[in-house]
Amino acid sequence: MDLLLGGLNYQIEHHLFPSMPRPNLRRAQPLVVQFFAERGIRYTETGLLTSYRLVLSHLSGVATEAARTR
């Protein structure tokens, strides 16, 4: 999945550590998950198809709102 998504499955880690080489983002993930849990911050993981559905739903809502304000 890492190869297919090109690292997009580690967005949080990428934004926390932008200069970290992509292959190392996987190794950083457990540390980030633990850090978030200790602070009560939600860390959401989802499958590929669900992630596409969420993104498309969000973009649809944005487009609807933009069309309403024209």
N, CA, C and O atoms as a Tinker XYZ file with bonds, in Angstrom:
   280  protein
     1  N      0.829000   -1.186000    0.000000    73     2
     2  CA     0.000000    0.000000    0.000000    64     1     3
     3  C      0.877000    1.254000    0.000000    63     2     4     5
     4  O      0.514000    2.262000   -0.606000    81     3
     5  N      2.019000    1.198000    0.671000    73     3     6
     6  CA     2.907000    2.361000    0.707000    64     5     7
     7  C      3.323000    2.786000   -0.699000    63     6     8     9
     8  O      3.315000    3.972000   -1.028000    81     7
     9  N      3.684000    1.813000   -1.516000    73     7    10
    10  CA     4.116000    2.111000   -2.872000    64     9    11
    11  C      2.968000    2.680000   -3.701000    63    10    12    13
    12  O      3.152000    3.649000   -4.438000    81    11
    13  N      1.786000    2.082000   -3.580000    73    11    14
    14  CA     0.616000    2.516000   -4.335000    64    13    15
    15  C      0.218000    3.948000   -3.983000    63    14    16    17
    16  O     -0.125000    4.733000   -4.867000    81    15
    17  N      0.261000    4.286000   -2.705000    73    15    18
    18  CA    -0.173000    5.614000   -2.264000    64    17    19
    19  C      0.963000    6.638000   -2.243000    63    18    20    21
    20  O      0.718000    7.824000   -2.020000    81    19
    21  N      2.163000    6.208000   -2.466000    73    19    22
    22  CA     3.285000    7.139000   -2.526000    64    21    23
    23  C      3.546000    7.894000   -1.238000    63    22    24    25
    24  O      4.069000    9.008000   -1.266000    81    23
    25  N      3.187000    7.302000   -0.108000    73    23    26
    26  CA     3.417000    7.956000    1.178000    64    25    27
    27  C      2.238000    8.778000    1.664000    63    26    28    29
    28  O      2.286000    9.312000    2.772000    81    27
    29  N      1.180000    8.899000    0.871000    73    27    30
    30  CA     0.019000    9.671000    1.305000    64    29    31
    31  C     -0.687000    9.044000    2.495000    63    30    32    33
    32  O     -1.475000    9.703000    3.174000    81    31
    33  N     -0.407000    7.783000    2.747000    73    31    34
    34  CA    -0.984000    7.120000    3.907000    64    33    35
    35  C     -0.262000    7.514000    5.202000    63    34    36    37
    36  O     -0.611000    7.027000    6.277000    81    35
    37  N      0.725000    8.378000    5.105000    73    35    38
    38  CA     1.438000    8.888000    6.283000    64    37    39
    39  C      1.439000   10.415000    6.276000    63    38    40    41
    40  O      2.473000   11.039000    6.517000    81    39
    41  N      0.280000   11.017000    6.001000    73    39    42
    42  CA     0.194000   12.468000    5.893000    64    41    43
    43  C      0.580000   13.170000    7.188000    63    42    44    45
    44  O      1.317000   14.155000    7.168000    81    43
    45  N      0.088000   12.671000    8.305000    73    43    46
    46  CA     0.380000   13.324000    9.585000    64    45    47
    47  C      1.882000   13.293000    9.853000    63    46    48    49
    48  O      2.488000   14.306000   10.202000    81    47
    49  N      2.463000   12.123000    9.683000    73    47    50
    50  CA     3.906000   11.993000    9.914000    64    49    51
    51  C      4.691000   12.883000    8.952000    63    50    52    53
    52  O      5.678000   13.503000    9.347000    81    51
    53  N      4.266000   12.951000    7.715000    73    51    54
    54  CA     4.947000   13.803000    6.736000    64    53    55
    55  C      4.909000   15.273000    7.148000    63    54    56    57
    56  O      5.906000   15.982000    7.013000    81    55
    57  N      3.770000   15.727000    7.647000    73    55    58
    58  CA     3.658000   17.132000    8.036000    64    57    59
    59  C      4.398000   17.428000    9.345000    63    58    60    61
    60  O      4.854000   18.551000    9.561000    81    59
    61  N      4.516000   16.437000   10.203000    73    59    62
    62  CA     5.301000   16.628000   11.427000    64    61    63
    63  C      6.798000   16.595000   11.152000    63    62    64    65
    64  O      7.571000   17.307000   11.792000    81    63
    65  N      7.200000   15.762000   10.196000    73    63    66
    66  CA     8.609000   15.566000    9.865000    64    65    67
    67  C      8.804000   15.691000    8.357000    63    66    68    69
    68  O      9.074000   14.688000    7.697000    81    67
    69  N      8.675000   16.902000    7.789000    73    67    70
    70  CA     8.697000   17.063000    6.332000    64    69    71
    71  C     10.004000   16.657000    5.656000    63    70    72    73
    72  O      9.998000   16.314000    4.473000    81    71
    73  N     11.105000   16.687000    6.368000    73    71    74
    74  CA    12.376000   16.328000    5.737000    64    73    75
    75  C     12.742000   14.853000    5.944000    63    74    76    77
    76  O     13.782000   14.398000    5.468000    81    75
    77  N     11.893000   14.117000    6.650000    73    75    78
    78  CA    12.177000   12.699000    6.888000    64    77    79
    79  C     11.988000   11.923000    5.582000    63    78    80    81
    80  O     10.984000   12.115000    4.897000    81    79
    81  N     12.918000   11.068000    5.235000    73    79    82
    82  CA    12.754000   10.243000    4.032000    64    81    83
    83  C     11.473000    9.401000    4.120000    63    82    84    85
    84  O     11.141000    8.854000    5.171000    81    83
    85  N     10.778000    9.314000    3.009000    73    83    86
    86  CA     9.485000    8.626000    2.966000    64    85    87
    87  C      9.513000    7.224000    3.567000    63    86    88    89
    88  O      8.588000    6.875000    4.300000    81    87
    89  N     10.532000    6.399000    3.293000    73    87    90
    90  CA    10.517000    5.047000    3.872000    64    89    91
    91  C     10.525000    5.026000    5.407000    63    90    92    93
    92  O     10.114000    4.038000    6.014000    81    91
    93  N     10.985000    6.097000    6.024000    73    91    94
    94  CA    11.043000    6.137000    7.485000    64    93    95
    95  C      9.735000    6.583000    8.130000    63    94    96    97
    96  O      9.573000    6.450000    9.343000    81    95
    97  N      8.802000    7.107000    7.344000    73    95    98
    98  CA     7.534000    7.562000    7.906000    64    97    99
    99  C      6.787000    6.410000    8.565000    63    98   100   101
   100  O      6.135000    6.596000    9.592000    81    99
   101  N      6.881000    5.225000    7.981000    73    99   102
   102  CA     6.226000    4.054000    8.558000    64   101   103
   103  C      6.759000    3.771000    9.963000    63   102   104   105
   104  O      6.004000    3.399000   10.860000    81   103
   105  N      8.047000    3.949000   10.139000    73   103   106
   106  CA     8.661000    3.687000   11.448000    64   105   107
   107  C      8.293000    4.751000   12.463000    63   106   108   109
   108  O      8.283000    4.480000   13.663000    81   107
   109  N      7.988000    5.959000   12.002000    73   107   110
   110  CA     7.612000    7.043000   12.903000    64   109   111
   111  C      6.159000    6.938000   13.357000    63   110   112   113
   112  O      5.797000    7.477000   14.403000    81   111
   113  N      5.326000    6.250000   12.583000    73   111   114
   114  CA     3.895000    6.208000   12.863000    64   113   115
   115  C      3.551000    5.719000   14.280000    63   114   116   117
   116  O      2.753000    6.375000   14.948000    81   115
   117  N      4.101000    4.624000   14.763000    73   115   118
   118  CA     3.740000    4.193000   16.126000    64   117   119
   119  C      4.072000    5.245000   17.187000    63   118   120   121
   120  O      3.340000    5.391000   18.166000    81   119
   121  N      5.153000    5.962000   16.998000    73   119   122
   122  CA     5.513000    7.021000   17.948000    64   121   123
   123  C      4.496000    8.151000   17.925000    63   122   124   125
   124  O      4.130000    8.690000   18.969000    81   123
   125  N      4.043000    8.503000   16.732000    73   123   126
   126  CA     3.055000    9.574000   16.588000    64   125   127
   127  C      1.724000    9.140000   17.184000    63   126   128   129
   128  O      1.078000    9.915000   17.889000    81   127
   129  N      1.312000    7.913000   16.909000    73   127   130
   130  CA     0.057000    7.395000   17.460000    64   129   131
   131  C      0.099000    7.422000   18.981000    63   130   132   133
   132  O     -0.866000    7.845000   19.617000    81   131
   133  N      1.191000    6.983000   19.564000    73   131   134
   134  CA     1.337000    6.983000   21.023000    64   133   135
   135  C      1.321000    8.409000   21.562000    63   134   136   137
   136  O      0.660000    8.682000   22.564000    81   135
   137  N      2.034000    9.311000   20.915000    73   135   138
   138  CA     2.081000   10.715000   21.330000    64   137   139
   139  C      0.671000   11.309000   21.339000    63   138   140   141
   140  O      0.277000   11.972000   22.299000    81   139
   141  N     -0.079000   11.069000   20.275000    73   139   142
   142  CA    -1.448000   11.588000   20.179000    64   141   143
   143  C     -2.323000   10.995000   21.278000    63   142   144   145
   144  O     -3.080000   11.720000   21.923000    81   143
   145  N     -2.229000    9.680000   21.499000    73   143   146
   146  CA    -3.060000    9.009000   22.499000    64   145   147
   147  C     -2.810000    9.571000   23.898000    63   146   148   149
   148  O     -3.746000    9.767000   24.673000    81   147
   149  N     -1.551000    9.825000   24.209000    73   147   150
   150  CA    -1.204000   10.361000   25.527000    64   149   151
   151  C     -1.785000   11.752000   25.750000    63   150   152   153
   152  O     -1.954000   12.178000   26.893000    81   151
   153  N     -2.089000   12.455000   24.677000    73   151   154
   154  CA    -2.602000   13.815000   24.775000    64   153   155
   155  C     -4.078000   13.935000   24.411000    63   154   156   157
   156  O     -4.629000   15.034000   24.357000    81   155
   157  N     -4.703000   12.799000   24.165000    73   155   158
   158  CA    -6.127000   12.795000   23.847000    64   157   159
   159  C     -6.450000   13.359000   22.472000    63   158   160   161
   160  O     -7.546000   13.874000   22.251000    81   159
   161  N     -5.499000   13.264000   21.549000    73   159   162
   162  CA    -5.697000   13.759000   20.185000    64   161   163
   163  C     -6.096000   12.570000   19.315000    63   162   164   165
   164  O     -5.451000   11.522000   19.342000    81   163
   165  N     -7.155000   12.745000   18.551000    73   163   166
   166  CA    -7.639000   11.661000   17.696000    64   165   167
   167  C     -6.698000   11.449000   16.512000    63   166   168   169
   168  O     -6.320000   12.402000   15.831000    81   167
   169  N     -6.334000   10.222000   16.280000    73   167   170
   170  CA    -5.525000    9.819000   15.123000    64   169   171
   171  C     -6.395000    8.865000   14.328000    63   170   172   173
   172  O     -6.648000    7.742000   14.764000    81   171
   173  N     -6.853000    9.302000   13.169000    73   171   174
   174  CA    -7.794000    8.507000   12.389000    64   173   175
   175  C     -7.082000    7.741000   11.291000    63   174   176   177
   176  O     -6.295000    8.300000   10.528000    81   175
   177  N     -7.373000    6.451000   11.225000    73   175   178
   178  CA    -6.883000    5.608000   10.142000    64   177   179
   179  C     -8.095000    4.988000    9.465000    63   178   180   181
   180  O     -9.076000    4.644000   10.124000    81   179
   181  N     -8.025000    4.850000    8.161000    73   179   182
   182  CA    -9.129000    4.264000    7.414000    64   181   183
   183  C     -8.592000    3.536000    6.193000    63   182   184   185
   184  O     -7.431000    3.698000    5.818000    81   183
   185  N     -9.431000    2.750000    5.594000    73   183   186
   186  CA    -9.025000    2.019000    4.399000    64   185   187
   187  C     -9.014000    2.917000    3.165000    63   186   188   189
   188  O     -9.479000    4.056000    3.198000    81   187
   189  N     -8.477000    2.380000    2.090000    73   187   190
   190  CA    -8.323000    3.137000    0.859000    64   189   191
   191  C     -9.663000    3.629000    0.311000    63   190   192   193
   192  O     -9.817000    4.817000    0.031000    81   191
   193  N    -10.628000    2.727000    0.157000    73   191   194
   194  CA   -11.915000    3.116000   -0.420000    64   193   195
   195  C    -12.669000    4.103000    0.474000    63   194   196   197
   196  O    -13.288000    5.045000   -0.022000    81   195
   197  N    -12.618000    3.890000    1.776000    73   195   198
   198  CA   -13.273000    4.818000    2.695000    64   197   199
   199  C    -12.616000    6.192000    2.625000    63   198   200   201
   200  O    -13.307000    7.209000    2.692000    81   199
   201  N    -11.303000    6.235000    2.493000    73   199   202
   202  CA   -10.623000    7.525000    2.408000    64   201   203
   203  C    -11.039000    8.284000    1.151000    63   202   204   205
   204  O    -11.233000    9.499000    1.195000    81   203
   205  N    -11.179000    7.564000    0.018000    73   203   206
   206  CA   -11.649000    8.208000   -1.205000    64   205   207
   207  C    -13.074000    8.736000   -1.025000    63   206   208   209
   208  O    -13.390000    9.840000   -1.467000    81   207
   209  N    -13.932000    7.942000   -0.374000    73   207   210
   210  CA   -15.314000    8.366000   -0.141000    64   209   211
   211  C    -15.360000    9.621000    0.722000    63   210   212   213
   212  O    -16.127000   10.540000    0.437000    81   211
   213  N    -14.550000    9.667000    1.769000    73   211   214
   214  CA   -14.521000   10.841000    2.646000    64   213   215
   215  C    -14.043000   12.086000    1.899000    63   214   216   217
   216  O    -14.618000   13.163000    2.051000    81   215
   217  N    -13.004000   11.937000    1.101000    73   215   218
   218  CA   -12.473000   13.081000    0.345000    64   217   219
   219  C    -13.499000   13.578000   -0.663000    63   218   220   221
   220  O    -13.746000   14.781000   -0.757000    81   219
   221  N    -14.097000   12.661000   -1.418000    73   219   222
   222  CA   -15.085000   13.061000   -2.417000    64   221   223
   223  C    -16.311000   13.706000   -1.775000    63   222   224   225
   224  O    -16.877000   14.651000   -2.326000    81   223
   225  N    -16.714000   13.208000   -0.634000    73   223   226
   226  CA   -17.838000   13.794000    0.088000    64   225   227
   227  C    -17.508000   15.224000    0.534000    63   226   228   229
   228  O    -18.329000   16.133000    0.413000    81   227
   229  N    -16.307000   15.396000    1.045000    73   227   230
   230  CA   -15.874000   16.730000    1.482000    64   229   231
   231  C    -15.810000   17.700000    0.297000    63   230   232   233
   232  O    -16.295000   18.828000    0.387000    81   231
   233  N    -15.217000   17.259000   -0.801000    73   231   234
   234  CA   -15.117000   18.120000   -1.987000    64   233   235
   235  C    -16.497000   18.467000   -2.535000    63   234   236   237
   236  O    -16.717000   19.583000   -3.006000    81   235
   237  N    -17.412000   17.528000   -2.476000    73   235   238
   238  CA   -18.784000   17.791000   -2.926000    64   237   239
   239  C    -19.423000   18.875000   -2.058000    63   238   240   241
   240  O    -20.094000   19.772000   -2.568000    81   239
   241  N    -19.212000   18.786000   -0.756000    73   239   242
   242  CA   -19.751000   19.804000    0.152000    64   241   243
   243  C    -19.155000   21.176000   -0.106000    63   242   244   245
   244  O    -19.865000   22.181000   -0.065000    81   243
   245  N    -17.872000   21.224000   -0.370000    73   243   246
   246  CA   -17.198000   22.496000   -0.671000    64   245   247
   247  C    -17.750000   23.085000   -1.973000    63   246   248   249
   248  O    -18.021000   24.282000   -2.059000    81   247
   249  N    -17.910000   22.225000   -2.981000    73   247   250
   250  CA   -18.436000   22.694000   -4.266000    64   249   251
   251  C    -19.868000   23.209000   -4.113000    63   250   252   253
   252  O    -20.227000   24.227000   -4.705000    81   251
   253  N    -20.676000   22.517000   -3.332000    73   251   254
   254  CA   -22.057000   22.952000   -3.096000    64   253   255
   255  C    -22.081000   24.310000   -2.418000    63   254   256   257
   256  O    -22.852000   25.192000   -2.798000    81   255
   257  N    -21.241000   24.471000   -1.420000    73   255   258
   258  CA   -21.176000   25.754000   -0.697000    64   257   259
   259  C    -20.673000   26.872000   -1.613000    63   258   260   261
   260  O    -21.185000   27.990000   -1.557000    81   259
   261  N    -19.685000   26.586000   -2.448000    73   259   262
   262  CA   -19.155000   27.595000   -3.376000    64   261   263
   263  C    -20.222000   28.003000   -4.377000    63   262   264   265
   264  O    -20.350000   29.184000   -4.700000    81   263
   265  N    -20.989000   27.039000   -4.870000    73   263   266
   266  CA   -22.043000   27.351000   -5.847000    64   265   267
   267  C    -23.146000   28.181000   -5.188000    63   266   268   269
   268  O    -23.744000   29.037000   -5.839000    81   267
   269  N    -23.419000   27.939000   -3.918000    73   267   270
   270  CA   -24.460000   28.681000   -3.208000    64   269   271
   271  C    -24.072000   30.143000   -2.981000    63   270   272   273
   272  O    -24.937000   31.018000   -2.938000    81   271
   273  N    -22.779000   30.403000   -2.835000    73   271   274
   274  CA   -22.327000   31.769000   -2.517000    64   273   275
   275  C    -22.055000   32.597000   -3.766000    63   274   276   277
   276  O    -21.698000   33.769000   -3.650000    81   275
   277  N    -22.212000   32.021000   -4.961000    73   275   278
   278  CA   -21.965000   32.766000   -6.199000    64   277   279
   279  C    -23.009000   33.766000   -6.448000    63   278   280
   280  O    -22.954000   34.481000   -7.449000    81   279
